[in-house]
Amino acid sequence: MSEIVMKNYKFAVLDPRNLPSAQAANDAIFASGPVLGIEVTVPALAARCSLGNIDPQHTGGNAGRSAIEVVIGIEMPAEWTTLATVRPDLDSVGAMSVIGIRHHLLESSGGCCDMPTFFCQEQVKKVAKADKFAWGGYPGPRPLPTADNPWPEESASAESSRPLAAINAAVADFKVPFAERVATMEKWLLTGEEPARYREQVEKERDEMVGALESGAIKHLTTADDKIAVVESTHRAATMVGYSLAPVVVALNPSFKLGVGEPHRKFTVCAFEAARFADIKAALAELAGLEPGWGGSPTIGGSPQGVSSTLTVEQVVEVVARHLK
């Protein structure tokens, strides 16, 4: 758990693991005062957020909007509210940063100026587009990244889009206090300035990923008449690799780490466009019947957070294939 008072708000990462230490940390957050959830995707934790949970993509609200877009128009939470999420990413941390920027604008202008009329939303649009995979129609199979073209943008998510990769790595760095990551995101939203060390990091990781593809260390294949790509990798760009092969992806990270938690088997199931290629929500519901804890949005979801999935790749693919369109 990270929680630091900063700029009239507190920021916290809730721990989704079913462990006594995780439950105690979460209890302390909820006991500290009002909590506004932002993409708290674990229902039991979302229900404890006293000010509600902003999560349009995962709660059946509006899959076409991201949290960072929604918070531009919400009523501002009171000072000293805790803004909490389960998994820090550009959308959740960006939403917290937007709330902080709005508070500063209102405070500095005596309540006369707020983001909808003042703030340049270009950076917000970039995050929202990547978060929703709003890149237009599926362009079909494409060559995988190579040394000559390591950052194909046609289907890039936040972590696999070169313009967003560095700031995405910064907000996901669990070794840095959470409030510092919120501040880094706020600076990027306002100026576009990214931390240099993360740019170096993601460029190195991309070179390593290309090498892993060329060596076969990233395993990939297609099935179900080439409608599903199956990818096994510990690399962040697994979904991008999958979308280069098919519009629906089943990705397995055999050693996924959530913050300081232990490495575990983590599945991600996703479709390039909501409702067109597969009913991902139905697939996730069926998978939850086999293993409680599966969940997500109409375009992306995954296995229980913080613990190893006991399902096999074959089981997951079989379920997803039943919900292809």
TACORVEN-V117484 format. One line per field, one symbol per residue. phi: phi as a letter, one per 20 degrees, with the letter a starting at -180 (. if undefined). burial: 1 if it has 24 or more other ideal C-beta (glycine too) atoms within 12 Angstrom, else 0. A space follows every 10 residues. Layout:
BEGIN
phi->???
burial->???
END
This chain:
BEGIN
phi->.dbcfblmcd cbdfdefecg ffffffgfff eeqfcdecle eegffffeff dncebfeddm fbfecdffff ffdeffffgm feeccecfbf ffffffffff ffffffffdm neccggddef egffffffff felednffen gcgfgcfecf cfegcfegfd egfdffffff fefffdgfff fffffffffe cmedffffff ffffffffff ffffenfeeb bdbllmecdd cdaeefegff ffffdafccd dddfbfcdme ffgbfceccb cfcfmedaef fffffffffe bgofaqdfdb aafgencffe fegfffffff ffdfd
burial->1110011011 1111111000 0100110011 0111111111 1110110110 1111111110 0010111111 1101011000 1111111111 1111111111 1111110000 0001100010 1011011111 1111100100 0101100001 1111111111 1111111111 1110010111 1111110111 0001100100 1100110111 0110000111 0111001111 1111111111 1111111111 1111011110 1001111111 1111001111 1111111100 1011111111 1111111110 1010111011 10110
END
